[in-house]
Amino acid sequence: MSFCRDGIACVSAAAAIMTLMGAAPSMAQNSPVVVELYQSQGCSDCPPAQDNLNRLADRPDVLALSFAVTYWDYLGWKDSFASQQFTQRQRDYATRSDTGEVATPQYWINGRTTVLGANPARVAQVMAQEHLTGGPPVSLSGNKIAIGSGGAPHGGADVWLVRYDPRTIQVAVRAGENGGRTLPHRDVVRKLTKVGRWTGAPLSIAIAPGKDAAWKTAVLLQAGDGGPILAAAKG
């Protein structure tokens, strides 16, 4: 199974690299590179991409996030981490980039550039070229998010709170295309919550402790649904 939209139509590898435009030129300070992987335990092409994300999870300058999507569940294995919210997030990126296509495995880097398929070399190349721009300083300390002042995009930017599990979780897949395999997952996103809106003025947001003490917390400042990520921080 390769690069298939919602399990129906297939897209060309020539469409693998698309870039979202529109960020302001200023540089976000001390932000990690945000690497989002959209994958499914039911997708036979996804394990190598997840393995690559597992390696990226060790880098302090990277926020690696694994989002499990729902549209391969019909193949016989229901992904244990999947959420319709995550599927919609991937579709929002596709809509904003004018492709209308979603695929697995698919990386989005800083919400701006996408790489389809398990291609570690291309992901590394894009990561080296990508820099978060247009955002203010963002910090995450204890139970508080602090966002500095800056030039906000038209309509402001969303503040997303991310809870993710940094542990290696071994998933025994018992049916579907990966049936019989045990797949290691790291930095699995367990909860994604919109907690505020930044309009250019300094902003402080109090957050509740995470549901699971083992989960880690990150914050994304993003210019609308499917828009570029302006700044990020991880706890």
N, C-alpha and C positions, 0 to 999 in steps of 0.2 A: 504494500500500500504506500503510495508516494504522493505527497502534496495534494491531498484531496479535500475539496470543499464540502463540509457537512456530510462527508461520506458519499457524495454523489458525483460532482464534476471534478476534473483534475486540471491543475494549472501548470503552465510551463515553467521550467527552471529558469528560463530567461527573465521571468518576472520576479526573481528571488530578491532583488535589491531595490527597495523603494525608499525615498527619503522624504520625511515630513518637513516642511519649511515654515517659517514665520516667527521664530524666536528672536528676541532682542539680542544685540551683540554683546552685552555685558556678561561676564563670567560668574557663575555661581561659585561661591567660595567653599573649598574643602568638601565638595560633594563627591560621593562615590559614583562610579559608572553603574548605571542601573541596567541589568540584563534580565529581561523577563523571558521565560521559556513557556510556550504554550504546548502542552503535550497531553498524552493520555496513556494509561496503562494498557488500553486496548489497541494501541497503534503499534504495528510491528516495526515502524521506522523510528520510533521515539527513544528507545533505550540508549543508543549512542549519544543522542543530544542531551539526555538527562545525565549521562555519565560525564559529559563535558561540563555541564552546569555544576555537578557535584565537585569537580575540581576547582571551578571558579569560586565556589563558596568559601574556599580557604583564603582568598585574597582580601586583605583589609581595604583595598581601594575599590572593591567591587561589591555591589548589592545584587546578589544572585537570587532570583525569585522563580520558583516553579509553580505555574498555574495549570491545574488539571481541568480539561474541558470535558463537556458531556456528550458531544455528538458522535463519539464512537461507541457509546455504551450499547447500542443496538446490536453490535457484532457478537455479543455473548458474554461480555465481561463489563460489569458496572464499576467504573473507576472509583476507588474508595476515597479520593480526595477531591473529586470533581464538584464543581458548582456552576449553576447556570449563570451566576453573576460573573464568573471568570470567562465563560464562553462569550457573554455579552461584551466584556472588556476587550476581548480579541476582535470581536466584530466591530466595535467602535473604532479600533485602530484601522481596520480594513476600510471602513466607511470614510474616515478622515483622509486616508491615503488614496482615495478614489479607485481602489481596486475592487472592492466589494467581495474580496476573497478571504477566507480563512483556511488555514492549513495546519497540519501537524507533521513533524515538529516545526515550530516557528519561533524564532527569537525576535524580540523588539528591544532595541538598545537605546536607552534614554528616551524612549517613546518617539523616536525620530526615524530610525533606520531599521529595516527588517532583513533578516536572513532566513531563508527557508531551508530546511533540511539539517542534518547533523554534519555541519561543516565547521569544525573548530578553527581552522586556519582563517576562514573568512570572518568568523565571529571575532577572533583576535585582531584582525586587521581593522574591522569597524570600531572595536573598542579603543584601539590606539588612535583613531582619527576623531572619535566622538568626544565632545566636551559639553557639559551642561552649560547652557547660556540663558540669559534673560531672567535669572532668578536671584533672590536675595540670599544672605546667609541663613541657613536653617540648622537648628540644633535640637537634639533630643536628649533630655537629661532627667532621669527619674521619671516622674509622672507629668512632665511638662514639655510641650513643643514650643519653641521660640523661633519666630520668623522675623527677619529684619525688614527694613524699608527698601523700596526700589520701585522701578517702573513696571507696573503690572500690565499684563496684556488686556486688551479690550474685554470687559466683562469680568475681569479678575481671574484667579486661578484656584482650583480645588486643592484642599489639603486632605490627603489620604493617610490614614493610619493602617499600617500593615502588621499583622501578627503572623510570624512564620516559624516553622520548626527546623532548627539547624541540625538536628540529629540525623544520622543515617537510618532510614526506615526501610527495612526489607519487606517488600510486598510480594507475597506468593500469589501469582496470577494463575487461576485454576481453569480458565476457559478463554475462548476468543483467540485472536492471532498470537498472543504471547502466552497462551496456556501452557503450563508446566514450567515456566520460568519464574525465577525470583529476582525482582528488580529493585536495586537500591535507589532511594530517593533522598535528596537533601534539600533544605531551604524550601520546604513545601509551604505554600501560602495557605493558612487556615482561616484567616479572617481579613477582610478588606472593608474599611469603614471610612466614609467621608465625614470628617470632623469639623470642617470649617471652610471659609473662603477668604483668600488673601486679595486685597485690593490695592496694595502698595504701601500701606501704613504698617508699622511694626505690629505683630500679632502674637499673643501668648494664648495657648490652649492647654487646659488641664485634661489629662487622660486618666482613665481608670487602669489599675493593674491588669495584666493579662490573665486570661482564664487559666492558663497552664504556665507554671513557673519556668518550664523548660523552653517555652517559646521565646523568640526574640522579637523586637519591635523595630520598625522602620517608619519613616515618613516620606511621602512623595508630594511635591508641589507640582501640579500638572495643569496645563492650560486647557481645561475642558475635557470632556469625554473623547478619548482617542487622540488628544493633543500631545504636544511635546512635553516632556518632563523638564521643568525649569531648575529644580534643585531637589536634593534628597539628603537624608541623614539616616544613620542606623545607630541603634543603642548598643 
